[in-house]
Amino acid sequence: MKSVCVKFFKDESGATAIEYGLIATGIAIAIIAAVNGVGTSLSGTFNSISGSLK
């Protein structure tokens, strides 16, 4: 039983999976923020073009 507990506490595979998940989350947040900023800018541009065409 002791060897099973020691093996369980030394296993770090779950920790690396969590770290990769946190990195992926950080990248996703950065992408969303960038797309949101560009989308707002493009929306203004398209509205300006639409107003010019009318």
Order of alpha helices (4+ residues) and beta strands (2+ residues): alpha-alpha
